[in-house]
Amino acid sequence: MTATKKGGVLEPYTLEIFGNQGKSPDQINLMTLHSSKGLEFQAVIMPGLEAGVFPSTYDRTKEQLEEATRLFYVGVTRAKELVYLLYGFKEISADHCDSGGNGEHGAIAARSVAGFESPREDGMFEELLKTFEECREPNWDGYGPQPVQEAAYYLTHQFLAALPPSTPAPSIGAEPDGHLTVEWYRSPERSLSVSISPDGDLHYAALLGTERICGTESFGARMPRVVADLIKRVEETQC
């Protein structure tokens, strides 16, 4: 694990910190969220926090999703000083998501993300969820398009959540190849479109006056600088 090597983010933290207090210091405790109730540790690591894994695609009802939220709170509050929340981006594959189904499971899994999204009052996340639910079935427009996969939904949600709060909400749509698209349109000479694939690739095209810019970037934990700069340029007040 590179995080524990010299210079890694976990280098200063010994096994004693992660071990159960009052017991042998050369151990790390692995336990379920249920069994951690009532215990405290200097540091806690919670892996597997991908949407569809936790909360699970099998958490269908409101009560089940509320219980998942309570368990998340239990895990976070076990830490006295440090808590690490681990989740993947590219690990959310189309095959994994399809195993949860594109039917009822998919809709519930999508809704479960809403409980953890950053607060906005412009309806951006609601528009994303509505677009996904309308376009997740095959042939959703009657002209043979591919269904939007859950992986594309999750990655688009993460992309939107990575936007600075002051960024105006884009319009959101679906493409025939199953990708989701976010677009900032200010005029025929000033626009940016970003297509988000289930594999985490961002295909962007911008029109800034006479300048045309296009390319592809991989979406990871941070917004690619080139895309962030294009959003800023599109939103700049025209002279």
C-alpha positions in Angstrom: 0.0 0.0 0.0 1.7 3.2 -1.1 -0.2 5.3 1.4 1.7 3.6 4.2 5.2 4.0 2.7 7.5 6.8 3.3 5.9 10.0 2.3 2.4 8.4 2.1 -0.6 10.0 3.8 -0.7 7.2 6.4 3.0 7.1 7.2 2.7 8.9 10.6 0.0 6.5 11.8 1.2 3.2 13.4 -0.6 0.0 13.9 -1.1 1.1 17.5 -3.3 4.0 16.3 -5.5 1.7 14.2 -5.5 -1.1 16.8 -8.1 -1.6 19.5 -7.3 0.5 22.5 -6.1 -1.5 25.5 -5.2 -4.5 23.4 -2.2 -5.6 21.4 -0.9 -2.7 19.4 0.3 -4.8 16.4 -3.2 -5.4 15.0 -5.8 -3.7 12.8 -9.4 -4.5 13.6 -11.6 -5.6 10.7 -15.3 -5.4 11.6 -18.7 -4.7 10.2 -20.5 -1.4 10.9 -23.0 -3.2 13.1 -20.3 -4.8 15.3 -18.5 -1.4 15.6 -21.3 0.2 17.6 -20.2 1.4 21.0 -16.4 1.2 20.1 -14.0 4.0 19.5 -10.7 4.2 17.7 -8.1 6.8 17.0 -8.5 6.3 13.3 -11.1 4.6 11.1 -10.9 3.5 7.4 -14.2 2.9 5.6 -13.8 1.2 2.2 -16.4 0.3 -0.4 -18.4 3.5 -0.4 -19.3 3.4 -4.1 -23.0 4.1 -4.8 -24.5 0.7 -5.5 -22.1 -1.0 -3.0 -22.9 1.2 0.0 -25.8 2.0 0.0 -26.4 -1.4 -1.8 -28.5 -1.8 -4.9 -30.6 -4.1 -2.7 -31.6 -1.2 -0.4 -34.9 -0.6 -2.1 -37.2 1.0 0.5 -37.1 4.4 2.2 -36.5 2.5 5.5 -33.6 0.5 4.1 -31.9 3.7 2.8 -32.4 5.4 6.1 -30.8 2.5 7.8 -27.9 2.7 5.4 -27.5 6.4 6.3 -27.5 5.5 10.0 -24.9 2.9 9.5 -22.7 5.4 7.7 -23.0 7.8 10.6 -22.1 5.0 13.0 -18.9 4.2 11.1 -17.8 7.9 10.8 -18.4 8.6 14.5 -16.2 5.6 15.6 -13.1 7.8 14.9 -11.6 10.0 17.6 -9.3 11.8 15.3 -9.2 10.5 11.7 -11.6 8.9 9.3 -10.7 7.9 5.7 -13.7 7.3 3.3 -12.6 5.2 0.4 -14.4 4.8 -2.9 -13.5 4.2 -6.5 -14.2 6.1 -9.8 -13.2 3.8 -12.7 -13.8 0.7 -10.6 -17.6 1.3 -11.2 -17.8 -0.8 -14.4 -20.7 -1.3 -16.6 -20.7 -5.0 -15.9 -20.9 -4.4 -12.1 -23.7 -2.0 -12.5 -25.6 -4.2 -14.9 -25.5 -7.0 -12.3 -27.8 -4.7 -10.2 -30.2 -4.5 -13.0 -31.4 -1.5 -15.1 -34.9 -1.8 -13.6 -36.1 -1.2 -10.1 -32.7 -1.8 -8.5 -31.1 0.8 -10.8 -33.7 3.5 -9.9 -33.3 2.9 -6.2 -29.5 2.9 -6.4 -29.7 6.2 -8.2 -32.0 7.7 -5.6 -29.7 6.5 -2.8 -26.9 8.9 -4.0 -29.2 11.9 -3.5 -28.9 11.6 0.3 -25.1 12.4 0.1 -25.0 15.1 -2.6 -23.9 18.6 -1.9 -26.8 21.1 -1.3 -27.8 23.1 -4.3 -31.1 24.9 -4.9 -31.0 25.0 -8.7 -32.4 21.4 -9.2 -29.2 20.2 -10.9 -29.1 16.8 -9.3 -32.8 16.4 -9.7 -32.5 17.0 -13.4 -29.7 14.4 -13.6 -31.8 11.8 -11.9 -34.8 12.6 -14.0 -32.7 12.2 -17.2 -31.3 8.9 -16.0 -34.7 7.5 -15.2 -36.1 8.5 -18.5 -33.2 7.1 -20.6 -32.1 4.0 -18.7 -34.3 1.7 -20.8 -33.3 0.4 -24.3 -34.7 2.4 -27.2 -35.8 5.2 -24.8 -36.6 7.7 -27.6 -37.9 5.2 -30.2 -35.0 5.6 -32.5 -32.8 2.8 -31.2 -30.4 4.5 -28.7 -28.4 2.7 -26.1 -29.7 2.8 -22.5 -27.8 5.1 -20.1 -25.9 2.9 -17.7 -25.7 3.4 -14.0 -21.9 3.9 -14.3 -22.5 6.9 -16.5 -25.1 8.3 -13.9 -22.7 7.8 -11.0 -19.8 9.4 -12.8 -21.9 12.4 -14.0 -23.1 12.8 -10.4 -19.5 12.9 -9.2 -18.6 15.3 -12.0 -21.4 17.7 -11.0 -20.5 17.4 -7.3 -16.9 18.4 -8.2 -18.1 21.8 -9.6 -17.5 24.8 -7.4 -20.8 25.8 -5.7 -20.9 29.1 -7.6 -20.8 27.4 -11.0 -24.1 27.8 -12.9 -26.0 24.6 -13.4 -25.6 23.1 -16.9 -28.4 21.5 -18.9 -28.3 17.7 -18.8 -29.2 15.3 -21.5 -28.5 11.8 -22.9 -26.8 10.7 -26.1 -27.7 7.7 -28.4 -24.5 5.9 -27.3 -25.7 5.9 -23.7 -23.4 8.7 -22.5 -24.7 11.6 -20.4 -24.0 15.2 -21.5 -23.8 18.4 -19.5 -23.8 21.6 -21.5 -23.2 25.3 -20.7 -24.8 27.4 -23.5 -24.6 31.2 -23.4 -24.8 32.1 -27.1 -24.2 30.5 -30.5 -20.6 31.6 -30.1 -20.1 30.7 -26.5 -20.8 27.1 -25.3 -19.3 24.0 -23.8 -20.5 20.4 -24.0 -19.0 17.6 -21.9 -20.0 14.0 -22.7 -19.4 11.5 -19.8 -18.9 7.8 -20.7 -19.5 4.9 -18.3 -15.7 4.3 -18.4 -15.0 7.8 -16.9 -13.8 9.5 -20.0 -14.8 13.2 -20.5 -15.2 14.1 -24.2 -15.5 17.9 -24.4 -16.1 20.5 -27.2 -16.1 24.2 -26.7 -16.9 27.2 -28.9 -15.5 30.5 -27.8 -16.0 33.0 -30.5 -13.9 31.9 -33.4 -12.0 29.4 -31.2 -13.0 25.8 -31.2 -11.5 23.4 -28.6 -12.1 19.7 -28.2 -10.5 16.8 -26.5 -10.8 13.9 -24.1 -9.8 13.7 -20.4 -10.1 11.0 -17.8 -12.2 11.9 -14.8 -10.6 11.1 -11.4 -10.9 12.6 -8.0 -10.6 16.1 -9.3 -12.0 18.1 -12.2 -9.5 18.1 -15.1 -8.0 21.6 -15.2 -8.7 22.0 -18.9 -12.4 21.4 -18.4 -12.6 23.7 -15.3 -10.9 26.4 -17.3 -13.3 26.0 -20.2 -16.3 26.3 -17.9 -14.8 29.5 -16.4 -14.2 30.9 -19.9 -17.7 30.1 -21.1 -19.2 31.7 -18.0 -17.1 34.9 -18.2 -19.1 38.1 -18.7 -18.8 39.1 -22.3 -17.4 42.6 -22.9 
